[in-house]
């Protein structure tokens, strides 16, 4: 039997990279072999050691489809082709398949059901356990980004299943895999190694997705949270009062539901109507189950979980917390004014700023988990305004306080193991898991953020179609940390403009040397992101994407050799460029106005020249000296279409200033503005495909 509410669909009919479909006659042997493996694993695990449960159909299908597609793409037609060399090739291709599927398959649309959370088993709100529990326990990566580990495990385990059913295949006269998967390594070791590569390649969210997501999360925190907290208290108190009066559990629930339905939601801003209608039973569209009916208590549960999701999204995107760190804080009865005791307040050395730190458990990058602190935000000393990130913790403490009391636990966030309605007994309270957080974030963006108007690509060339088509279900929890890291180190300074004031405060706080260890963790994450962006930039340049600037000719000349031009496979090109970037440390410094390749050509750096002299030792930009105008004529500078939005804005803004010149006849005073305007105009013309004079 399958778990109630879970799906047991496999999906044997799907599109392949060569334009054929899996059910076509030429793939009969391969398709039948996969079927024998699945049904065999349900009946007898054989060499693998244990059987699969029927509920494992969805994750098995994910692994099966990706291996099937890859085999056809690489020209393999049966399991007998899967020797050690071919297995190693599949493993090396998987990070690209999972993070750049369209590019890997040459632009062919072969979407996977990861966008529908098929990489997890189990109930809608309850975290799944990997169908290879031993494998999951052998790596810590699954704790940080459950999707990345489960993605890896689902693909890797497929080969172990195939080898486990070798005898069953041979008995039916079908080709079998004769070589043990990945030598003597366990599935957990392989999946853990692969998941780390996947996480490193996960890109930050594009602005067009990140900004509306964060904006809506902040809206829930600042506005909608009042109603959700009041509504939850109303329901709990009404039910408690009825039970205290000696009424039956059923009657108490009926009265509590009636109280829910009588609640009137508040208006937000200058809107004429409340932000939602009073609660009644309603039809909703669920990303996994389609149209479904929610009773009033289930509507309340959904509101509670959406508020939880908004708070966690805020903490991940504006603080850079890992999932494991979000789950780690403990709270007690002690409170400092309006703050739970997992928040510590300190003042900056100057006494000007009041800093807020979150106490939790650090388990990544250390030998043993230990207590640590993360800077949440700050405010001017004497101010009563709470930063949004601090407010998120306060809301989480209030939101889950009744459920902590019910479960007799002290976790800041708890999980609901009861599939519908709200918990009514201690056994319905469980520890929060990464899979629940992932599902919550997917459901939040799916239900609260409209991405339907996104184009296929933005002006920076980032893929937006995957977010539009999946309605945001393709996001990963680790992207919050990646997006935060990219913003903090100015690799992409346009991110999170809606909360720029908040980050100005954080920047001033982060200059405090006492807080350097936490900044180091964030910097390491951003450096990995910068490396990945550098590799992607060079790969796209080799593939013909136009680049300009004084550095462009050097890049084109270096990559024009046959050893680069003769590489036809995206995966091989990506690997070779990655090796070059890492061995020679050619990481690019990305900014809105262009790319600084100072590590490749430091003697030509104009900003270093201006601040005391360029040298081979000075291989980072001098941010105190550089300007867009200076960079545009620098020998380290490259620019492409992704930088067009900056130069368009710059040209428009400077043109407005020059209008004053023509009206007031003060040309001499506006000489610098005119030169900058001309430069910006030429850059726009160049990037739009014209020829600048």
VMD Tcl script that draws the C-alpha trace (Angstrom):
set ca {
  {0.00 0.00 0.00}
  {1.10 3.56 -0.59}
  {1.12 6.26 2.05}
  {-2.23 8.13 2.07}
  {-1.95 11.25 0.00}
  {1.22 10.15 -1.78}
  {1.58 9.50 -5.49}
  {2.72 6.18 -6.94}
  {2.92 7.16 -10.60}
  {5.99 6.30 -12.65}
  {5.39 7.95 -15.99}
  {6.78 5.52 -18.56}
  {5.96 7.73 -21.55}
  {8.24 10.76 -21.90}
  {10.17 12.77 -24.49}
  {13.79 11.91 -25.32}
  {16.60 14.25 -26.46}
  {16.59 12.86 -30.02}
  {12.93 13.79 -30.50}
  {11.60 10.24 -30.05}
  {9.55 9.03 -27.09}
  {10.31 6.29 -24.61}
  {7.36 4.18 -25.79}
  {8.57 4.11 -29.41}
  {9.40 0.66 -30.77}
  {13.15 1.28 -31.07}
  {13.37 1.67 -27.30}
  {11.37 -1.46 -26.44}
  {14.26 -3.41 -24.89}
  {15.49 -0.52 -22.76}
  {11.98 0.36 -21.55}
  {11.16 -3.25 -20.71}
  {14.46 -3.56 -18.82}
  {13.58 -0.59 -16.61}
  {10.16 -2.10 -15.93}
  {11.72 -5.43 -14.90}
  {14.05 -3.58 -12.53}
  {11.24 -1.66 -10.86}
  {8.88 -4.59 -10.38}
  {11.81 -6.76 -9.32}
  {12.83 -4.25 -6.66}
  {9.27 -4.29 -5.30}
  {9.35 -8.08 -4.91}
  {12.96 -8.89 -4.03}
  {15.88 -6.52 -3.57}
  {18.37 -9.36 -4.25}
  {21.95 -7.98 -4.25}
  {20.69 -4.54 -3.20}
  {19.60 -6.01 0.13}
  {16.08 -4.64 0.54}
  {12.87 -4.13 -1.39}
  {11.37 -0.86 -2.50}
  {8.00 0.31 -1.25}
  {5.26 1.12 -3.79}
  {5.47 4.73 -2.66}
  {9.00 4.82 -4.11}
  {7.54 4.91 -7.63}
  {7.87 8.69 -8.03}
  {11.56 8.98 -7.05}
  {12.41 5.80 -8.97}
  {10.71 7.32 -12.01}
  {12.84 10.46 -11.70}
  {16.07 8.44 -11.73}
  {14.83 6.11 -14.46}
  {13.82 8.91 -16.81}
  {17.07 10.81 -16.45}
  {19.20 7.69 -17.03}
  {16.98 6.66 -19.97}
  {17.35 10.09 -21.61}
  {21.08 10.22 -20.98}
  {21.63 6.76 -22.47}
  {19.79 7.73 -25.66}
  {21.66 11.05 -25.82}
  {25.03 9.27 -25.47}
  {24.12 6.49 -27.86}
  {23.70 3.60 -25.39}
  {20.79 1.24 -25.98}
  {20.92 -1.36 -23.19}
  {22.09 -1.99 -19.62}
  {24.98 -4.09 -20.94}
  {26.59 -0.83 -22.11}
  {26.84 0.48 -18.54}
  {30.43 -0.48 -17.74}
  {32.68 1.36 -15.28}
  {33.76 3.97 -17.84}
  {30.18 4.74 -18.88}
  {29.07 4.95 -15.23}
  {31.83 7.47 -14.54}
  {30.73 9.51 -17.56}
  {27.14 9.56 -16.32}
  {28.27 10.69 -12.87}
  {30.34 13.52 -14.34}
  {27.42 14.66 -16.52}
  {24.81 14.64 -13.75}
  {25.68 18.03 -12.17}
  {25.11 19.70 -15.54}
  {21.92 17.74 -16.18}
  {20.54 18.82 -12.81}
  {21.48 22.49 -13.07}
  {21.69 23.27 -16.81}
  {19.52 20.65 -18.40}
  {18.60 22.65 -21.49}
  {22.22 23.59 -22.29}
  {23.42 20.02 -21.74}
  {20.91 18.60 -24.18}
  {21.57 21.34 -26.72}
  {18.52 23.47 -26.02}
  {16.05 20.58 -26.29}
  {13.25 20.93 -23.74}
  {13.39 17.76 -21.64}
  {11.94 18.87 -18.33}
  {11.96 16.61 -15.31}
  {9.35 16.38 -12.60}
  {11.74 17.87 -10.04}
  {9.63 20.95 -10.60}
  {6.74 19.02 -9.08}
  {8.76 17.86 -6.07}
  {8.93 14.28 -7.35}
  {12.40 14.06 -5.88}
  {10.70 13.59 -2.51}
  {8.38 10.86 -1.34}
  {5.63 11.17 1.19}
  {2.75 13.31 2.29}
  {2.28 16.85 1.11}
  {3.53 18.53 4.25}
  {5.56 15.75 5.80}
  {9.19 15.31 4.89}
  {10.11 12.15 3.11}
  {12.88 9.82 4.00}
  {15.15 8.75 1.19}
  {14.31 5.34 -0.13}
  {17.97 4.58 0.62}
  {18.12 5.58 4.26}
  {21.66 4.27 4.71}
  {22.82 6.41 1.82}
  {21.16 9.48 3.26}
  {22.80 8.95 6.64}
  {26.28 8.85 5.14}
  {26.31 12.45 3.96}
  {25.42 15.71 5.69}
  {24.55 17.53 2.49}
  {20.97 16.37 2.53}
  {20.42 18.35 5.69}
  {21.49 21.57 4.01}
  {19.59 21.27 0.77}
  {17.31 18.26 0.77}
  {16.52 18.55 -2.92}
  {20.19 18.42 -3.91}
  {20.82 15.25 -1.93}
  {17.61 13.57 -3.01}
  {18.22 14.60 -6.61}
  {21.60 12.92 -6.46}
  {20.37 9.84 -4.57}
  {17.47 9.25 -6.96}
  {19.80 9.18 -9.97}
  {22.64 7.27 -8.32}
  {20.42 4.61 -6.74}
  {18.97 3.73 -10.14}
  {22.26 2.11 -11.13}
  {22.36 0.14 -7.88}
  {18.82 -1.10 -8.56}
  {19.79 -2.13 -12.09}
  {22.76 -4.13 -10.85}
  {20.64 -5.61 -8.05}
  {18.22 -7.04 -10.62}
  {20.94 -8.44 -12.91}
  {19.82 -12.06 -12.46}
  {16.16 -11.20 -13.05}
  {17.06 -9.48 -16.31}
  {19.21 -12.38 -17.51}
  {16.49 -14.89 -16.66}
  {14.19 -13.00 -19.06}
  {16.85 -12.81 -21.76}
  {17.35 -9.06 -21.34}
  {20.76 -7.29 -21.29}
  {22.14 -6.73 -17.80}
  {24.75 -4.47 -16.22}
  {27.70 -6.70 -15.38}
  {29.81 -4.10 -13.54}
  {29.12 -3.10 -9.95}
  {28.04 0.54 -9.77}
  {30.85 2.99 -9.04}
  {33.35 0.39 -7.87}
  {33.26 -0.34 -4.15}
  {31.65 2.96 -3.12}
  {28.28 2.98 -1.42}
  {25.29 4.84 -2.82}
  {25.56 7.32 0.05}
  {29.19 8.17 -0.71}
  {28.47 8.73 -4.39}
  {25.27 10.72 -3.77}
  {26.98 12.87 -1.14}
  {29.85 13.72 -3.47}
  {27.48 14.45 -6.34}
  {25.17 16.63 -4.24}
  {28.08 18.89 -3.29}
  {28.78 19.48 -6.98}
  {25.09 20.18 -7.58}
  {24.92 22.71 -4.74}
  {28.03 24.49 -6.04}
  {26.39 24.86 -9.46}
  {23.00 26.05 -8.18}
  {22.67 29.65 -9.44}
  {21.29 32.59 -7.48}
  {17.70 33.45 -8.33}
  {17.38 35.96 -11.18}
  {16.23 39.41 -10.07}
  {12.92 38.93 -11.83}
  {12.16 35.98 -9.55}
  {13.99 36.94 -6.34}
  {12.51 40.43 -5.99}
  {8.80 39.52 -6.20}
  {9.42 36.48 -3.98}
  {11.10 38.55 -1.26}
  {8.59 41.37 -1.64}
  {5.69 38.98 -1.03}
  {7.46 37.30 1.89}
  {7.96 40.72 3.51}
  {4.31 41.53 2.85}
  {3.29 38.45 4.82}
  {5.61 39.39 7.67}
  {4.68 43.06 7.89}
  {0.97 42.89 7.03}
  {-0.66 39.48 6.81}
  {1.01 38.03 9.91}
  {-1.32 39.98 12.21}
  {-4.41 38.22 10.88}
  {-2.82 34.75 10.79}
  {-1.62 34.99 14.40}
  {-4.98 36.35 15.56}
  {-6.87 33.70 13.63}
  {-4.80 30.88 15.09}
  {-5.32 32.20 18.63}
  {-9.05 32.56 17.97}
  {-9.32 28.92 16.85}
  {-7.23 27.52 19.71}
  {-9.02 29.56 22.40}
  {-12.50 28.76 21.05}
  {-11.72 25.05 21.05}
  {-10.12 25.16 24.50}
  {-13.11 27.06 25.95}
  {-15.56 24.52 24.54}
  {-13.58 21.57 25.87}
  {-13.29 23.31 29.25}
  {-17.07 23.58 29.34}
  {-17.33 19.81 29.03}
  {-18.34 19.67 25.36}
  {-17.26 16.78 23.17}
  {-14.22 17.01 20.96}
  {-16.44 17.03 17.87}
  {-18.64 19.83 19.23}
  {-15.58 21.84 20.29}
  {-14.13 21.58 16.79}
  {-17.45 22.71 15.29}
  {-17.55 25.82 17.51}
  {-13.88 26.60 16.77}
  {-14.58 26.32 13.04}
  {-17.54 28.68 13.39}
  {-15.25 31.20 15.09}
  {-12.84 30.91 12.16}
  {-15.57 31.60 9.65}
  {-16.69 34.74 11.51}
  {-13.25 36.38 11.41}
  {-12.89 39.47 9.21}
  {-9.50 40.11 7.68}
  {-7.90 43.54 7.72}
  {-7.28 45.90 4.83}
  {-3.70 46.46 3.70}
  {-2.51 49.94 2.78}
  {-5.01 51.99 0.82}
  {-6.92 48.99 -0.52}
  {-10.71 49.19 -0.25}
  {-11.16 45.50 0.50}
  {-9.59 43.07 2.94}
  {-6.61 41.09 1.63}
  {-8.76 37.94 1.56}
  {-12.36 36.86 2.00}
  {-13.60 35.34 5.31}
  {-12.68 31.69 5.69}
  {-15.05 29.10 4.28}
  {-14.42 25.77 2.61}
  {-12.74 26.52 -0.68}
  {-11.36 24.93 -3.82}
  {-7.62 25.35 -4.22}
  {-5.16 24.21 -6.84}
  {-2.43 22.08 -5.32}
  {0.89 21.78 -7.23}
  {0.98 17.99 -6.78}
  {-2.69 17.00 -6.49}
  {-4.44 19.52 -8.73}
  {-7.89 20.81 -7.73}
  {-8.70 19.92 -4.14}
  {-11.18 21.08 -1.48}
  {-10.00 22.59 1.81}
  {-12.23 22.77 4.87}
  {-11.96 25.89 7.07}
  {-9.46 24.30 9.47}
  {-7.35 23.20 6.50}
  {-7.44 26.77 5.17}
  {-6.13 27.95 8.55}
  {-3.39 25.34 8.47}
  {-2.36 26.55 5.01}
  {-2.23 30.17 6.23}
  {-0.06 29.13 9.18}
  {2.33 27.25 6.90}
  {2.49 30.10 4.37}
  {3.44 32.51 7.16}
  {6.12 30.03 8.27}
  {7.38 29.87 4.68}
  {7.49 33.67 4.38}
  {9.59 33.93 7.55}
  {12.04 31.24 6.42}
  {12.37 32.75 2.94}
  {13.19 36.09 4.57}
  {15.86 34.49 6.76}
  {17.44 32.60 3.87}
  {17.43 35.43 1.33}
  {18.24 38.33 3.67}
  {20.56 36.60 6.16}
  {21.95 33.69 4.15}
  {21.05 30.94 6.62}
  {21.25 27.29 5.63}
  {18.19 25.09 6.14}
  {19.94 23.30 9.02}
  {20.63 26.64 10.67}
  {17.03 27.80 10.27}
  {15.88 24.60 12.00}
  {18.38 24.80 14.86}
  {17.31 27.62 17.27}
  {15.76 26.70 20.64}
  {13.45 28.93 22.65}
  {12.30 28.93 26.24}
  {9.96 30.92 28.44}
  {12.48 33.69 29.06}
  {12.02 36.75 26.82}
  {13.93 40.01 26.61}
  {11.20 42.57 26.09}
  {9.59 41.67 22.77}
  {12.31 39.21 21.67}
  {12.57 35.43 22.19}
  {15.67 34.22 24.01}
  {17.27 32.82 20.83}
  {17.98 36.45 19.84}
  {20.86 38.30 21.49}
  {21.25 42.09 21.36}
  {24.59 43.91 21.43}
  {25.81 47.38 20.55}
  {28.48 48.28 18.02}
  {31.80 49.58 19.31}
  {30.74 53.12 18.60}
  {27.42 52.60 20.38}
  {25.58 53.98 17.38}
  {24.03 50.71 16.18}
  {22.08 48.03 18.03}
  {22.88 44.57 16.59}
  {20.66 41.47 16.65}
  {22.18 37.99 16.61}
  {20.44 34.64 16.23}
  {21.69 31.78 18.39}
  {21.65 28.36 16.75}
  {23.70 25.30 15.88}
  {26.41 25.34 13.22}
  {26.86 21.88 11.73}
  {28.53 22.60 8.37}
  {32.25 23.06 7.98}
  {33.00 21.95 11.54}
  {33.99 18.57 12.94}
  {31.24 18.58 15.56}
  {28.02 20.65 15.65}
  {28.44 23.62 17.95}
  {26.56 26.68 19.11}
  {27.09 29.78 17.00}
  {25.53 33.12 16.18}
  {24.41 34.83 12.97}
  {23.94 38.55 12.50}
  {20.25 39.12 11.71}
  {20.29 42.88 11.30}
  {20.62 46.12 13.20}
  {18.96 49.43 13.93}
  {20.08 52.83 15.20}
  {20.46 52.82 18.96}
  {17.24 53.98 20.58}
  {15.03 53.02 17.65}
  {12.00 50.83 18.30}
  {11.73 49.50 14.75}
  {12.58 45.82 14.33}
  {14.40 44.78 11.12}
  {12.34 42.43 8.97}
  {14.69 39.52 9.69}
  {14.32 39.96 13.44}
  {10.57 40.32 13.03}
  {10.59 36.97 11.17}
  {12.07 35.22 14.22}
  {9.58 36.93 16.53}
  {6.69 35.76 14.35}
  {7.99 32.19 14.20}
  {8.23 32.12 17.98}
  {4.64 33.35 18.36}
  {3.30 31.18 15.54}
  {4.64 27.91 16.93}
  {4.37 28.67 20.66}
  {1.07 26.79 21.14}
  {2.41 23.81 19.16}
  {5.67 23.74 21.13}
  {3.62 23.65 24.32}
  {1.44 20.88 22.91}
  {4.44 18.80 21.86}
  {6.47 19.71 24.98}
  {9.48 20.72 22.85}
  {11.64 23.84 22.68}
  {12.36 24.06 18.92}
  {11.69 27.47 17.39}
  {9.93 25.76 14.45}
  {8.10 22.45 14.64}
  {6.53 20.22 12.02}
  {2.96 18.95 11.80}
  {2.83 15.21 11.23}
  {-0.97 15.34 11.02}
  {-1.69 15.58 7.26}
  {-4.77 17.83 7.48}
  {-6.12 20.41 9.91}
  {-4.00 21.44 12.89}
  {-2.43 19.23 15.58}
  {-4.62 18.22 18.48}
  {-2.27 15.90 20.36}
  {1.39 15.66 21.28}
  {1.98 12.90 18.72}
  {1.04 15.30 15.90}
  {4.08 17.48 16.63}
  {7.37 16.46 15.00}
  {10.79 18.04 14.33}
  {10.84 20.24 11.25}
  {12.67 18.68 8.31}
  {14.42 20.12 5.28}
  {11.90 18.45 2.95}
  {9.04 20.31 4.65}
  {10.87 23.61 4.23}
  {11.56 22.89 0.57}
  {7.94 21.97 -0.09}
  {6.78 25.06 1.76}
  {8.93 27.39 -0.31}
  {7.80 25.77 -3.54}
  {4.15 26.06 -2.51}
  {4.66 29.67 -1.38}
  {6.05 30.88 -4.70}
  {3.52 28.74 -6.60}
  {0.52 30.20 -4.77}
  {1.67 33.72 -3.86}
  {3.99 34.95 -6.64}
  {2.88 35.50 -10.24}
  {5.68 34.63 -12.68}
  {3.43 34.14 -15.70}
  {4.63 37.32 -17.47}
  {8.34 36.45 -17.37}
  {10.08 36.35 -20.77}
  {12.21 33.37 -21.82}
  {15.37 35.23 -20.85}
  {16.12 38.55 -19.18}
  {18.45 41.24 -20.48}
  {21.36 39.57 -18.69}
  {20.73 36.33 -20.57}
  {19.50 34.36 -17.53}
  {16.96 31.59 -18.13}
  {13.54 32.70 -16.86}
  {11.43 30.22 -18.82}
  {12.04 27.43 -16.30}
  {10.63 29.58 -13.49}
  {7.67 30.72 -15.58}
  {6.74 27.26 -16.86}
  {7.08 25.56 -13.46}
  {5.40 28.53 -11.68}
  {8.41 28.66 -9.38}
  {8.35 24.99 -8.40}
  {11.92 24.58 -9.64}
  {13.44 26.72 -6.88}
  {15.73 25.18 -4.28}
  {16.26 26.20 -0.69}
  {20.00 26.66 -1.31}
  {19.26 29.44 -3.79}
  {18.41 31.74 -0.90}
  {21.95 31.48 0.42}
  {23.42 31.80 -3.08}
  {21.35 34.91 -3.82}
  {22.35 36.50 -0.52}
  {26.05 35.72 -1.08}
  {25.98 37.18 -4.60}
  {24.50 40.40 -3.29}
  {26.84 40.76 -0.32}
  {30.04 40.52 -2.38}
  {28.74 42.70 -5.22}
  {29.04 39.93 -7.78}
  {25.57 41.01 -8.87}
  {24.77 44.23 -7.07}
  {21.30 44.69 -8.55}
  {19.85 41.93 -6.37}
  {17.50 42.72 -3.50}
  {17.08 46.42 -4.30}
  {13.75 46.40 -2.45}
  {15.59 45.90 0.83}
  {18.72 47.94 0.10}
  {18.25 50.14 3.16}
  {18.23 47.09 5.40}
  {21.49 45.91 3.86}
  {23.14 49.30 4.28}
  {22.65 48.79 7.98}
  {24.07 45.28 7.75}
  {27.10 46.54 5.84}
  {27.99 48.98 8.60}
  {27.56 46.27 11.21}
  {29.70 43.81 9.29}
  {32.72 46.13 9.47}
  {33.02 45.09 13.09}
  {36.09 42.82 13.26}
  {34.53 40.84 16.08}
  {32.05 39.36 13.64}
  {34.57 38.26 11.00}
  {34.03 34.45 11.40}
  {30.42 34.61 10.28}
  {31.38 36.84 7.35}
  {34.03 34.32 6.32}
  {31.36 31.63 5.98}
  {29.31 33.92 3.76}
  {32.36 34.92 1.72}
  {33.28 31.29 0.99}
  {29.78 30.73 -0.37}
  {30.02 33.79 -2.58}
  {33.44 32.79 -3.91}
  {32.00 29.46 -5.05}
  {29.20 31.36 -6.76}
  {31.71 33.68 -8.46}
  {33.69 30.70 -9.75}
  {30.55 29.15 -11.23}
  {29.57 32.44 -12.91}
  {33.09 32.83 -14.33}
  {32.96 29.36 -15.88}
  {29.54 30.06 -17.37}
  {30.78 33.38 -18.83}
  {33.78 31.81 -20.57}
  {31.73 28.87 -21.85}
  {29.16 31.22 -23.39}
  {31.95 33.31 -24.95}
  {33.42 30.19 -26.56}
  {29.99 29.26 -27.87}
  {29.75 32.62 -29.64}
  {28.09 35.03 -27.22}
  {29.32 38.55 -28.20}
  {31.61 40.24 -25.68}
  {33.19 43.68 -25.89}
  {35.73 45.79 -24.07}
  {39.53 45.82 -24.18}
  {39.67 42.38 -22.55}
  {37.35 40.89 -25.18}
  {40.03 40.47 -27.85}
  {42.32 38.62 -25.44}
  {39.50 36.27 -24.41}
  {38.55 35.60 -28.02}
  {42.18 35.03 -29.02}
  {42.87 32.62 -26.16}
  {39.75 30.53 -26.75}
  {40.06 30.54 -30.56}
  {42.49 27.62 -30.56}
  {41.47 24.23 -31.91}
  {41.71 22.66 -28.46}
  {38.69 24.79 -27.52}
  {36.78 25.13 -30.79}
  {36.80 21.39 -31.43}
  {34.94 20.63 -28.20}
  {31.35 19.99 -29.28}
  {29.86 18.68 -26.03}
  {28.70 21.21 -23.47}
  {29.69 19.01 -20.52}
  {33.27 18.57 -21.74}
  {33.61 22.30 -22.45}
  {32.27 23.13 -18.99}
  {34.75 20.75 -17.34}
  {37.73 22.03 -19.29}
  {36.93 25.69 -18.65}
  {36.34 24.90 -14.98}
  {39.76 23.31 -14.71}
  {41.38 26.37 -16.35}
  {39.60 28.82 -14.03}
  {40.49 26.88 -10.88}
  {44.10 26.03 -11.73}
  {45.00 29.59 -12.76}
  {42.50 31.37 -10.47}
  {40.91 33.37 -13.29}
  {37.77 34.26 -11.37}
  {36.01 37.33 -12.70}
  {34.73 40.17 -10.51}
  {31.16 40.75 -11.69}
  {29.35 44.08 -11.44}
  {26.29 45.59 -13.05}
  {28.38 47.65 -15.47}
  {30.70 44.83 -16.60}
  {33.21 42.11 -15.80}
  {36.63 42.80 -14.27}
  {39.22 40.23 -15.45}
  {42.02 41.72 -13.39}
  {43.38 38.31 -12.39}
  {44.22 37.62 -16.03}
  {45.73 41.03 -16.81}
  {46.56 42.93 -13.58}
  {49.18 45.25 -15.08}
  {46.50 46.89 -17.23}
  {44.25 47.77 -14.28}
  {43.28 51.43 -14.33}
  {41.81 51.47 -10.81}
  {45.02 50.02 -9.36}
  {47.06 52.48 -11.41}
  {45.01 55.34 -9.97}
  {45.51 54.20 -6.39}
  {49.26 53.66 -6.37}
  {50.32 51.39 -9.19}
  {49.25 48.17 -10.85}
  {51.24 45.03 -10.13}
  {50.95 41.25 -10.35}
  {50.31 41.21 -6.59}
  {47.31 43.56 -6.90}
  {44.87 41.15 -8.53}
  {41.59 42.46 -7.11}
  {39.80 45.69 -8.09}
  {40.29 48.80 -5.99}
  {36.64 49.49 -5.18}
  {37.49 52.87 -3.64}
  {38.93 54.14 -6.91}
  {37.06 52.43 -9.72}
  {34.07 53.92 -11.50}
  {32.05 52.67 -14.50}
  {33.72 55.30 -16.71}
  {37.17 54.22 -15.59}
  {36.33 50.54 -16.08}
  {34.98 51.06 -19.60}
  {38.45 52.00 -20.86}
  {40.39 49.52 -18.72}
  {42.47 46.68 -20.15}
  {40.87 44.28 -17.68}
  {37.29 45.12 -18.67}
  {34.79 42.99 -20.59}
  {31.10 43.60 -21.12}
  {28.22 41.69 -22.70}
  {24.46 41.91 -23.10}
  {23.90 41.09 -19.43}
  {25.27 44.57 -18.61}
  {22.95 46.41 -21.02}
  {20.37 47.37 -18.30}
  {23.03 49.31 -16.35}
  {24.25 51.30 -19.34}
  {20.70 52.05 -20.46}
  {19.85 53.45 -17.02}
  {23.09 55.40 -16.91}
  {22.45 56.93 -20.34}
  {18.87 57.88 -19.43}
  {19.85 59.42 -16.09}
  {22.76 61.42 -17.52}
  {20.62 62.60 -20.43}
  {18.17 64.14 -17.97}
  {21.04 66.07 -16.36}
  {22.25 67.33 -19.75}
  {18.83 68.79 -20.48}
  {19.63 71.38 -17.81}
  {22.79 72.24 -19.74}
  {20.89 73.09 -22.93}
  {18.43 75.25 -21.03}
  {20.90 77.11 -18.82}
  {23.82 77.33 -21.30}
  {26.45 76.17 -18.83}
  {28.22 73.68 -21.10}
  {31.56 73.97 -19.32}
  {30.07 72.84 -16.02}
  {28.46 69.82 -17.69}
  {31.53 68.73 -19.67}
  {32.10 65.60 -17.53}
  {28.43 64.66 -17.73}
  {28.52 65.03 -21.51}
  {31.54 62.75 -21.81}
  {29.91 60.14 -19.58}
  {26.66 60.40 -21.53}
  {28.48 59.86 -24.82}
  {30.30 56.88 -23.36}
  {27.05 55.35 -22.07}
  {25.33 55.96 -25.44}
  {28.14 54.21 -27.30}
  {28.03 51.31 -24.89}
  {24.26 50.92 -25.36}
  {24.67 51.02 -29.13}
  {27.43 48.43 -28.96}
  {25.53 46.04 -26.72}
  {22.33 46.37 -28.73}
  {24.19 45.21 -31.82}
  {25.07 48.49 -33.50}
  {28.44 50.07 -34.20}
  {29.60 52.85 -31.91}
  {31.49 55.66 -33.52}
}
mol new
graphics top color blue
foreach p $ca { graphics top sphere $p radius 0.5 }
foreach p [lrange $ca 0 end-1] q [lrange $ca 1 end] { graphics top cylinder $p $q radius 0.2 }
display resetview
